[in-house]
Amino acid sequence: MTTGLAAAEDTLLQKGFLDLDVDPTLDLVEEIERLKKEKNAIILAHYYQESEIQDIADYIGDSLGLSQKAAETDADIIVFAGVHFMAETAKMLSPTKKVLLPDLKAGCSLADSCPPHLFRKFKEKHPDAVVVSYINCTAELKTLTDICCTSTNSVHIIESIPKDKQIIFAPDKNLGAYLRKKTGRDLILWNGACMVHEIFSHEKITKLQVRHPNAKLIAHPECEAHILEKADFIGSTTGLLNFTKESEATEFIVATEAGIIHQMELASPNKTFIPAPPENTCACNECPHMKRNTMEKLYLCMKYEQPEIHLEDWIIEEGVKSINRMLDISEKAGLGLKSSNDPD
């Protein structure tokens, strides 16, 4: 039976409130590698994580791809260095595995902008509409969704729905506006957005383009329309990374969270990557939620196996249907994604 301080620490770790002191002489990389082997764990890191976390991760990528990769492994523990909805997705696709998040308070402004109880009322106003939700949403919102989508397959998902059907798109109004323009469909948009992708400065980017006339402006479709209209290339985080690898250009202005630049520099060390400036006074654009995860928290998370992600069975059962429907549509279209029901 756990008592006293140990019990208190366990409770606080579960809530994600505790920053225990870590011995500064510890080699965290060595300790984390040891814990991975000892506990048969894998570490997933989103592109927006700090570079040192990316460097120690087993897999680096976009949220859905990471969750799918984890589901394919024989690991007992999945440690998701990302934000809460990403760890939820991993739990939905690997319900029998223990899923950990280094900081339980690592949320997401986009996911939080669409509370399920309010969305349910919104949905009731359009009872015949097909609901398409961006994968960057909570597990509970996925239970209210017919088909999920990623930024990569979103255009195809929208175009797969019969033209006589109304479509509600949630939660990102900027991605929704982009999809309206690309598909010509009159989407009913939920008014949500990502705080990181909404504060890029049109004026500062224009000045950067004047100073770097050969630089390509690349942008994530979560950005506002006035940024996307200026972009030379629009794509998912993985799409942006691949574009910089394949492009003959040697300079890029990157309009997405600055964490991806680490992978861009590793892949193309002779190219220059400039973070698109926001309207505030920061030098670059970073997600404060993503940056809640640190090497110390990653170590503590693995040591104590807390905080753990728990989802009710009905949420997993109902929510995963929207993911599987997306994967089925994508697989039939040859987009390279497989249903989580597929044993391969």
Backbone torsions as a table, in degrees:
resi	resn	phi	psi	omega
1	MET	NA	133.0	-178.9
2	THR	-86.5	128.4	-178.1
3	THR	-132.1	171.6	170.4
4	GLY	57.4	-136.5	-174.9
5	LEU	-60.9	-39.4	-178.9
6	ALA	-60.0	-40.9	179.2
7	ALA	-66.8	-40.4	179.4
8	ALA	-64.7	-42.5	178.8
9	GLU	-63.1	-41.5	-180.0
10	ASP	-61.3	-43.0	179.8
11	THR	-64.2	-44.8	-177.5
12	LEU	-69.4	-37.7	176.9
13	LEU	-62.5	-42.5	179.8
14	GLN	-59.6	-36.3	-179.7
15	LYS	-82.6	-10.3	178.9
16	GLY	77.9	20.2	-175.3
17	PHE	-98.3	-6.2	-166.5
18	LEU	-105.4	127.0	169.4
19	ASP	-111.5	86.1	177.7
20	LEU	-65.6	148.6	176.2
21	ASP	-68.4	132.3	178.1
22	VAL	-109.9	132.4	179.5
23	ASP	-52.7	117.0	-176.7
24	PRO	-65.4	-15.0	179.4
25	THR	-86.2	-8.0	179.8
26	LEU	-66.5	137.7	170.2
27	ASP	-84.7	98.6	-172.8
28	LEU	-63.5	-37.0	179.0
29	VAL	-61.9	-46.2	179.8
30	GLU	-63.4	-42.6	-179.1
31	GLU	-66.9	-40.2	179.4
32	ILE	-67.3	-41.2	177.2
33	GLU	-62.0	-39.5	178.4
34	ARG	-63.3	-45.2	-179.4
35	LEU	-65.2	-35.7	177.6
36	LYS	-58.3	-46.8	-178.6
37	LYS	-69.5	-43.5	-176.9
38	GLU	-62.9	-36.2	-174.0
39	LYS	-106.3	5.3	-176.3
40	ASN	50.6	54.5	-177.0
41	ALA	-111.8	154.9	171.2
42	ILE	-124.3	150.7	178.7
43	ILE	-111.6	125.4	174.7
44	LEU	-104.6	134.1	177.9
45	ALA	-128.7	126.4	174.1
46	HIS	-71.9	154.9	-179.3
47	TYR	-57.4	-20.8	-175.2
48	TYR	-90.1	3.4	178.5
49	GLN	-75.7	163.2	175.0
50	GLU	-57.8	148.5	-174.2
51	SER	-58.8	-36.6	-178.1
52	GLU	-67.5	-31.0	175.7
53	ILE	-73.0	-40.4	176.3
54	GLN	-59.0	-39.6	-175.3
55	ASP	-68.1	-26.5	-178.2
56	ILE	-96.8	-6.9	-176.3
57	ALA	-72.1	152.5	174.6
58	ASP	-79.2	-34.5	178.6
59	TYR	-138.0	139.6	178.3
60	ILE	-125.5	138.3	179.1
61	GLY	170.6	-162.2	174.5
62	ASP	-80.0	163.8	-169.7
63	SER	-61.3	-49.6	-176.9
64	LEU	-65.5	-44.9	-179.9
65	GLY	-58.5	-38.5	178.3
66	LEU	-65.6	-43.9	-179.7
67	SER	-63.7	-39.2	178.0
68	GLN	-66.1	-41.1	179.6
69	LYS	-62.3	-43.4	-179.9
70	ALA	-62.3	-37.4	-179.2
71	ALA	-65.2	-25.0	-178.1
72	GLU	-82.2	-15.9	-175.5
73	THR	-88.3	168.7	176.1
74	ASP	-98.9	19.9	179.5
75	ALA	-65.7	145.9	175.9
76	ASP	-86.8	-28.4	-176.6
77	ILE	-127.1	132.3	174.7
78	ILE	-110.2	120.3	176.4
79	VAL	-105.3	114.2	-174.4
80	PHE	-103.4	104.6	174.7
81	ALA	-84.8	88.4	-177.8
82	GLY	-164.4	-139.0	177.8
83	VAL	-119.6	173.5	-167.1
84	HIS	-58.1	-45.2	-176.3
85	PHE	-64.7	-29.0	179.0
86	MET	-68.1	-43.2	177.3
87	ALA	-64.8	-35.8	175.8
88	GLU	-61.3	-43.4	179.4
89	THR	-61.9	-41.2	177.6
90	ALA	-61.5	-40.3	178.4
91	LYS	-66.1	-38.1	179.5
92	MET	-64.1	-36.5	-178.5
93	LEU	-88.2	-14.5	177.8
94	SER	-135.4	64.8	-171.8
95	PRO	-64.0	-21.8	-178.6
96	THR	-91.0	-4.6	-179.7
97	LYS	-97.9	154.6	175.4
98	LYS	-82.7	124.8	-179.8
99	VAL	-113.4	125.9	-177.9
100	LEU	-116.0	149.5	176.5
101	LEU	-128.1	122.0	-175.1
102	PRO	-54.1	-36.0	177.6
103	ASP	-134.6	112.9	-175.9
104	LEU	-65.4	-18.4	179.5
105	LYS	-88.1	4.8	176.1
106	ALA	-76.1	88.8	-177.3
107	GLY	-94.1	-154.6	-179.1
108	CYS	-154.0	122.9	-178.3
109	SER	-61.4	-34.3	179.8
110	LEU	-70.1	-50.0	179.3
111	ALA	-61.3	-40.7	-178.9
112	ASP	-69.8	-18.5	-178.1
113	SER	-76.5	-2.0	-178.9
114	CYS	-131.8	76.3	178.4
115	PRO	-62.9	129.4	-176.4
116	PRO	-55.1	-38.3	-176.9
117	HIS	-67.3	-32.0	176.5
118	LEU	-77.9	-37.3	179.1
119	PHE	-65.4	-35.0	179.2
120	ARG	-59.3	-41.1	178.3
121	LYS	-68.0	-39.2	177.5
122	PHE	-61.4	-44.1	-179.7
123	LYS	-63.4	-36.6	-179.4
124	GLU	-63.1	-22.8	178.1
125	LYS	-75.7	-15.4	-178.8
126	HIS	-131.8	66.1	-170.6
127	PRO	-62.4	-22.7	-177.6
128	ASP	-97.3	0.4	-175.7
129	ALA	-80.9	145.1	171.2
130	VAL	-82.3	130.8	-179.4
131	VAL	-96.9	119.7	174.3
132	VAL	-112.2	122.9	178.7
133	SER	-118.5	135.8	172.7
134	TYR	-60.1	140.7	-177.3
135	ILE	-56.9	-23.2	179.5
136	ASN	-79.0	66.4	179.4
137	CYS	-148.8	167.4	-176.8
138	THR	-70.2	161.8	177.4
139	ALA	-60.9	-38.5	-178.9
140	GLU	-68.2	-35.9	177.0
141	LEU	-64.5	-33.5	178.0
142	LYS	-62.5	-27.2	177.5
143	THR	-71.2	-18.2	178.5
144	LEU	-99.1	9.2	-172.5
145	THR	-111.7	140.9	175.4
146	ASP	-83.6	-45.2	-178.5
147	ILE	-139.6	129.2	171.2
148	CYS	-83.7	167.4	173.3
149	CYS	-149.8	161.5	171.1
150	THR	-110.4	171.0	176.8
151	SER	-65.9	-25.4	179.5
152	THR	-73.8	-45.0	-173.8
153	ASN	-101.5	5.2	-172.9
154	SER	-59.1	-41.5	179.8
155	VAL	-61.3	-45.5	-178.7
156	HIS	-65.5	-39.8	179.5
157	ILE	-61.0	-46.1	178.9
158	ILE	-61.4	-44.7	-177.3
159	GLU	-70.3	-16.6	179.4
160	SER	-79.4	-12.7	-177.8
161	ILE	-89.0	131.4	-178.6
162	PRO	-51.1	142.1	-174.6
163	LYS	-65.4	-20.0	-179.9
164	ASP	-85.7	2.2	-180.0
165	LYS	-97.5	134.6	169.9
166	GLN	-71.2	150.0	179.4
167	ILE	-130.3	126.5	168.1
168	ILE	-94.3	131.2	176.7
169	PHE	-117.6	128.1	-179.0
170	ALA	-139.6	161.6	-9.1
171	PRO	-96.8	-3.1	-168.8
172	ASP	-92.8	110.0	-179.5
173	LYS	-67.6	-29.7	-179.4
174	ASN	-72.5	-45.4	174.6
175	LEU	-63.1	-38.6	178.1
176	GLY	-61.3	-42.7	178.8
177	ALA	-64.7	-38.6	176.9
178	TYR	-62.4	-42.2	-179.7
179	LEU	-68.5	-35.9	174.0
180	ARG	-56.3	-46.8	-177.2
181	LYS	-67.3	-40.2	-176.6
182	LYS	-74.3	-35.0	-172.8
183	THR	-105.5	-18.1	-176.3
184	GLY	75.7	8.7	179.8
185	ARG	-86.6	143.3	-179.2
186	ASP	-88.7	80.7	-176.0
187	LEU	-74.7	143.7	172.4
188	ILE	-90.8	113.8	-170.2
189	LEU	-100.2	134.9	167.2
190	TRP	-79.4	144.0	-173.7
191	ASN	-89.2	68.3	177.8
192	GLY	-121.6	162.4	-179.3
193	ALA	-162.1	162.6	174.9
194	CYS	-93.3	125.0	-177.5
195	MET	-60.6	-33.4	-177.9
196	VAL	-68.0	-43.0	-174.7
197	HIS	-85.0	-1.5	-178.7
198	GLU	-100.2	-3.1	-174.3
199	ILE	-113.5	14.2	175.5
200	PHE	-67.3	139.9	-176.2
201	SER	-93.9	117.8	177.2
202	HIS	-58.8	-44.6	-177.4
203	GLU	-64.9	-45.1	-178.5
204	LYS	-68.4	-36.7	177.4
205	ILE	-65.4	-40.6	177.6
206	THR	-59.8	-42.8	178.3
207	LYS	-64.3	-39.2	176.5
208	LEU	-62.0	-40.9	-179.7
209	GLN	-65.3	-33.3	176.7
210	VAL	-66.8	-41.7	-179.4
211	ARG	-74.5	-24.4	-179.0
212	HIS	-128.3	73.2	-172.6
213	PRO	-63.4	-20.2	-179.4
214	ASN	-95.8	-1.7	-178.2
215	ALA	-75.1	140.8	174.6
216	LYS	-91.5	130.6	174.2
217	LEU	-88.2	118.4	179.7
218	ILE	-117.3	139.3	-171.1
219	ALA	-142.1	147.3	174.0
220	HIS	-81.9	143.7	-177.7
221	PRO	-68.3	-3.7	171.5
222	GLU	-76.2	-9.4	178.4
223	CYS	-70.9	160.2	178.6
224	GLU	-70.0	159.5	-173.3
225	ALA	-57.9	-37.6	-176.4
226	HIS	-66.8	-22.7	174.8
227	ILE	-82.5	-43.2	-178.9
228	LEU	-63.5	-33.3	179.4
229	GLU	-64.5	-27.0	-179.7
230	LYS	-88.2	-15.9	-169.5
231	ALA	-71.1	143.6	173.3
232	ASP	-82.7	-25.4	178.7
233	PHE	-150.4	136.7	177.7
234	ILE	-120.4	130.9	179.8
235	GLY	-169.6	171.0	175.4
236	SER	-63.8	173.4	179.9
237	THR	-59.3	-45.0	177.0
238	THR	-64.9	-39.0	178.3
239	GLY	-62.1	-40.6	178.0
240	LEU	-64.3	-44.2	179.0
241	LEU	-60.2	-46.3	-179.6
242	ASN	-64.7	-37.3	179.0
243	PHE	-61.1	-42.7	-179.1
244	THR	-67.5	-29.9	177.0
245	LYS	-68.9	-41.0	-171.2
246	GLU	-90.3	-21.7	-176.4
247	SER	-71.8	146.6	175.1
248	GLU	-78.5	-13.4	178.0
249	ALA	-63.9	152.3	-179.0
250	THR	-114.7	-4.0	178.1
251	GLU	-130.8	138.2	-178.9
252	PHE	-139.1	135.6	169.0
253	ILE	-99.1	119.9	-168.3
254	VAL	-105.1	108.7	-179.4
255	ALA	-98.5	73.3	169.7
256	THR	-161.9	-177.3	-178.5
257	GLU	-58.7	136.8	-168.7
258	ALA	-68.1	-13.9	-179.1
259	GLY	-59.7	-28.7	-179.2
260	ILE	-65.6	-22.7	-177.1
261	ILE	-61.6	-29.4	178.0
262	HIS	-58.7	-47.2	179.2
263	GLN	-68.8	-35.2	177.4
264	MET	-62.9	-42.0	-179.7
265	GLU	-69.3	-36.5	176.9
266	LEU	-65.2	-40.2	-177.7
267	ALA	-76.2	-31.7	-176.4
268	SER	-136.1	73.3	-174.2
269	PRO	-63.6	-18.0	-178.7
270	ASN	-94.7	5.1	179.6
271	LYS	-107.9	159.5	-177.1
272	THR	-109.1	132.1	-178.5
273	PHE	-123.4	124.2	-175.6
274	ILE	-115.1	119.2	177.7
275	PRO	-66.4	130.8	178.4
276	ALA	-62.7	131.4	-175.7
277	PRO	-78.8	141.1	175.0
278	PRO	-85.3	176.6	179.5
279	GLU	-75.2	-18.1	178.4
280	ASN	-82.0	-169.7	-173.3
281	THR	-94.3	4.9	179.0
282	CYS	-68.6	155.4	179.3
283	ALA	-73.9	-26.2	-178.8
284	CYS	-150.6	178.9	-173.9
285	ASN	-107.3	112.6	-178.7
286	GLU	-126.4	148.4	177.6
287	CYS	-87.0	116.1	-178.5
288	PRO	-65.1	-26.5	179.1
289	HIS	-71.3	-46.1	177.4
290	MET	-59.1	-38.7	-174.6
291	LYS	-79.8	0.0	172.7
292	ARG	-66.3	-27.4	178.5
293	ASN	-76.9	130.8	178.8
294	THR	-130.8	169.0	177.3
295	MET	-62.6	-37.1	179.3
296	GLU	-64.1	-45.0	178.7
297	LYS	-66.6	-35.6	177.7
298	LEU	-62.7	-43.6	178.3
299	TYR	-62.5	-49.1	-179.4
300	LEU	-63.0	-39.7	178.7
301	CYS	-58.8	-44.0	-178.6
302	MET	-74.5	-35.4	-179.9
303	LYS	-65.0	-47.0	-175.9
304	TYR	-95.1	-8.3	-175.8
305	GLU	54.9	43.7	178.1
306	GLN	-148.1	153.4	-4.9
307	PRO	-73.7	141.9	179.3
308	GLU	-103.9	143.1	177.5
309	ILE	-86.4	124.2	176.6
310	HIS	-119.4	134.5	175.3
311	LEU	-129.9	141.5	176.3
312	GLU	-66.6	148.7	-175.9
313	ASP	-56.2	-40.3	-176.0
314	TRP	-67.2	-32.0	178.2
315	ILE	-67.5	-42.8	177.7
316	ILE	-63.0	-48.5	-176.1
317	GLU	-62.8	-44.2	-178.3
318	GLU	-78.3	-41.7	-175.3
319	GLY	-68.3	-36.6	-176.7
320	VAL	-68.3	-20.6	178.9
321	LYS	-60.7	-40.1	-179.0
322	SER	-68.9	-32.3	176.5
323	ILE	-70.7	-46.0	-178.6
324	ASN	-64.5	-35.2	178.0
325	ARG	-64.9	-40.8	175.9
326	MET	-61.2	-45.7	-177.7
327	LEU	-65.2	-37.8	177.6
328	ASP	-63.3	-45.2	179.2
329	ILE	-62.8	-43.3	-178.5
330	SER	-66.6	-40.5	-179.6
331	GLU	-64.8	-42.8	179.4
332	LYS	-64.3	-28.8	179.7
333	ALA	-86.3	-1.7	179.6
334	GLY	73.6	30.9	-179.0
335	LEU	-89.3	3.2	171.8
336	GLY	88.3	3.9	177.7
337	LEU	-104.1	139.6	179.4
338	LYS	-112.9	150.4	176.1
339	SER	-62.5	145.3	177.7
340	SER	-68.9	-9.9	175.1
341	ASN	-84.5	-9.6	-178.0
342	ASP	-80.7	121.7	-176.7
343	PRO	-67.0	-15.2	179.1
344	ASP	-84.5	NA	NA
